[in-house]
């Protein structure tokens, strides 16, 4: 696979092509880092993946790219809040039901512990409205236990959620006990009144089996709701996949300063999109936040396994497990109202970025594999 990737074949970018070379070094966290070719792939992947998302969002018929890696494998969206599970959380969990802080906290944690839409729907079908006031451990445990006995998956495979050791036999039972513990020790009020994202993170971090990564992910999800409004640019916690992606972009010199690297990417995104002549389409004007840049490192880690197999990460993984699977539903795009971006929904098929414009066109279907047709 050549280093120059065919990411923009089906996404024409108005304006002159970039002649800027890969930077010889960048200074992050007081260290001089030498970017690898994967560093530029990060920006090209982000522009191409976001262009696919915007085309889908506008209802443009697929397929939307001739890039064989993006076409054949599953990748999350550039903006975390735009992903299917996050969209469901925002629309059908966070903002559906009572907006009392305690209830929002309970619903969010109950959903995120499993992080699986089918598990949430299972509980809704059994109990109707989900609320802390109406919660009963025995009944919830019975519904989940019966589903487990039928062979149904209760947990998402997106990331590892370790079980707390709280005296129960089953993982899901212990997670129900964990949520009970958090509710009874006023975690909702403590997170709400923390005063900063960092302090709120430390509150969540106190509880059993919630490490740095999960505490940060849970906090980001709680922060989508109406009860919190912390700045997503305050700090970031790199996950294992992001650490692998960072290592592929910068080598071993970046070990230990991964959070600084992610902040560099967020702070310098316009510079590098411009350097490469990429008209990255923001989310209704919203730039990539720290959490989005963190997630993009995870996705570029996967992408580079195929595009740059000669550049190894820490995990040693060499293939992308999840294949693209088409679904028929339209792409949801409803974001936390406090962001102020829902009223300016997409129209037309051109996405303006101020200086560049993406124009979407559909390549001949006969030239693409069968699995490329449909929605991601």
N, C-alpha and C positions, 0 to 999 in steps of 0.2 A: 504494500500500500504506500503510495508516494506521500511525501510530506505535505505537498500542496493538495488540500482536500477539495473535492467538488461539492462544496456546501451551498453555493449560491446559484447553481445552474438554473433553478426555476424561480429565483427571487432576484429580479433585476434591481440593482441599486443605482439610482440617479446620481450623477456626480462623478468626478474623476477617480480612477482606481488609485489605490495607495502604492507609493513606491518606497515606503518606509520599511527598513529592515528590522528584524527581531532585535530588541535592545540587547546590548552586550552584557549589561548588568543593571539591576535596580537595587536601591537601598531600602531595606525594610527592617524595622526593629534594631537599627544600628548595625545590621549585617549587609554585606554586599552579596546579592544573589545573582547567579547567572541563569537566565531563563532558558529552558529547552524549547524545542519546537512545539511542545504541548501547550506552552503559554499562549501562543497565538491561536492554537486550536481552541483554547478556552473561549476566546472572544468570537471566533468564527462559528463555533458550535452555538454559543448563546444567540448570536444574530439569526442563524438558520433555524434554530429550534423555536425562537420567539416568532419568527415569520410564519412558521407552520401553525403555531397557536393562533395567531391573528387571522390567518386564512380560514381556519376551522371555525373560529368565533364568528366570522362574517358569513359563514355558510357557503364558502367557495367549495365546489366539489373537489374531492381528492382524486389522486394523490397530489401532494404539494411540494415534493422535492425529489430529485433524482439521486440524492445522497444514499448509497446503499445501506450504510450503517443506521442512519436515522430511520430509513424506510422499513428496515427489517427488525429493529429492536425497540423495546419500550424505554422511553426516557421521560422523566418528569418535566413539567413546564419550568421555564426559567424563574417565574415568580411562584413561590411556594403557595401563596393564597389562591392561585389559579388552578392548582391540581384538583382532580376530581374529589378526593377524600376531604381536602380542605374546603372546597366549595360546599360539600354536603354538610360539613361541620358548621360552617358559617350560616348557611341558609336554614338548615333543618334541625340544628341542635342549639347553637349559640343564640340565634335571634328568633327561634320558635319556642314559645312558652314564656313563662314568667321571667322578667328581667331583674328580679331580686338577686343581688350578688351571690347569695348562698346557693340559690337554685341554678344559676348559670354555671357556677363553679362545679356543682355536683354533676350536671349534665355533661359538661365538657370533659371532666376527668373520667366519667363512666364511659363516654364514647372513646376517648383517646387511649385508655388502658388497653382496649381491644383494637382500636384503630381500624375497625372493619364495619362497613356500612351494613352488611347482612346481619351482623350481631346486634347492632342498634335496632334495626327493623324487627328483629326477633323479639326484643324487649318491648318495643312499641306495640307490636301485635298482641303481646301478652298482657300489657298493663295500660295501654292507652297512653295518656300523658306521663312522661317520666319526671318524677320530682323527688326531692329529698324528703319532703313532708309525707309522701305516700310510699316511701321506700320500706321494704321489709326484706331482710337478708334471706330468710328461708325461702320465700317465694322467688326472689331473683336467682338464688343459687339453684333452685329446682329447675327453672326454665333453662338456664345455661347448662346445667348438668344433663338434662334430657337431650339437649341438642348435641352435646359432646358425645353422649352414648349412641346417638344416631350416626355418628361419624362426621358431623358438621365441624368445619373449622371456625373457631371463635376468634382467633387472632390474625392480624395482618402479618405478612412476611416482610413488610417494609423495613423494619429494624427490630432488633432483639429487645424484648421486654421481659427482664428477669422476674421470676416470681418472688414476692416477699415471703418470709417464713413466719407466718402468723397463726400457725396451729391447725390449718386445714389440709385436707388431703390433695385437693385439686388446685391447679394454678389459678383458675378463674375464681375459686372460692377465696383464696388468699388475696386476690386483687379486690374482691368485694370488701373484705375485711380492711384492706388498706384504705379504700375510699371512706369507709365508715370512720376509721381512725382520723383521717384528715378532716372530715366534717365535724367530728366531735371535739377536735382540738382547735377548731376555729381557723383552719388554714385559709379559708376563703377570705375572712376579714383581715388576716395577717398579710396575705398577698396584696389585697386591695389597698391596705394602709401602709405598705412598705415604703412608699415614697420614691423608689427607684426600681428599675428593672433588676439591677444587681442584687438588691436586698430581697426582692420578691423571689428571685432565683434561689437565694440561700434558704429561704423558708421552705421551698419545695424540696431542696436538697437534703433537708433534715430527715425526711421520711424513708422508711425501709425500702431497699431495692430501687430507689430513685437516684441514679448517679448524675453526673454532670450533664451528660448528653440528654437523657430523658427529662431532667428538670428544665433544661433550656427549651426543648421541644414543647413540653407541656405549657410552659410560660408563653411561648409564641402563640399557641392556640388559645390560651386564656386571653391574651392581649388582643385577639381579633374581636372579642366580645364588647358589649356595651359597658362592662364594669371596670375595665382597665384601659388605660391609654398611655402606656409607656412608650418611649422612643425606641424603635427597633434598631436604631443606629448606636445605641448606648454601648452594647458589648455583644460578643458572639462566642459560642462554644463550638469548636470544630469537632465533628464526629469522625468515626474511623474512616469512612469513605472519603470525606473531605481531606483528611490527612494523607491518604493515598494519592488523591489528585494533586495536592500541593507538592508532594514529593516528586511526582512525574513532571510538574512544571518547573521545579527549582532544584531538585536533587536533595541530598541529605543535609545541605546547608540550612534548609528551612525548618529542620526538626527543632521543636521547642518554641518557635515563634509563629505557629500556624494562625493564631488569632490575629496577629499583626499583618500577616499576608492577606487574610480575608479582608481586613479593613483597607489595606492598600488597593485591593481590587475594587472595592466599593467606591473609594475616594477617587480613583483614577480611571473609572470606566469610560467616561467621555473621551479622555485622552487616547485610550487604546482603540476604541471603536473608530475614532476619527483617523488615527494613524493607519489603520487597515482599510479605511474607506468603507466601513460598515455602518449603515444607517439603522442602528438598533432601535426597534419600536418599543418605547416605554409603555407601561401599563397605564393608559390614559394620563400620561405625563409623569407617572411615578417611576423614579429610577430604581435600579436594583438596590435592595437593602442588604445589610450584613447577612441575614438569614438566607437570602436568595443567592448571594455569592458563595456562601457555604455550601448550599445544595448544588450549585453548578459545579463545584469541584468534585462532588460525588459523581455527577453525571459525566464529567469529562474523564474522570478515572475510568469509568466503564467504556466510554467511547474510545479512549486511547488504547484499550486492550486490543482492539481491532485495528485502529488507524495507525498506532505507533507501538507495535508489539515489542520493539527493541528497547523501549523505555519501561523499566519495571518500577512498580510501586512497592510498598511494604508488604502487602498481603500476598503478592505473587499470583493473583488471579489472572487468567489469560483469556477468558471468554465472558460474554454477556449472557446471563442466564435467561432473562425475561425477553421473550419474543413479542413483537407487535401483534396485537389481537384486535381486529376491527370491532367496533360497537356502533349501534345505530343512533344512539341518543345525541341530540345537539349538545354543543359545548356550553356549559353554564358559565356565566360571568357576572356574579353579584358579590360585591366586596363589602367589608365593614363600612357602614354608612359614614362613620366618622372620618374616613379617608376622603370623602367628597368626590369620588370618581364614578359613581353609579349613574349620575344624570347625563353624562357625556358618553353614552354608549356608542358602539361602532356603527358606521353607516358607509355604504359604498364598498369598493374593493381596493381602495388605495389607502395606505396608512402613512400619513405624513409624519416626519420626524423633525421638521423645521428646515433642515438642509438637504435631506435625502428622502426619497419616497420608494417604498416597496410596491411593486406591481405584481400581482399574483396571476399566474396562468397555469393551465393544466396541460401537462405533457400527454402525449398519446398513451392511452391506457394499455394498448397492445404491447408497448415497449417495457412495461413494468410487471413484476410478478403479481400473482393473484392476491397475495396478502397485503399488497400496498393499497388496495382500494377499500375505502371506508374510513371511519373515524377512529382515532387512537383512544 
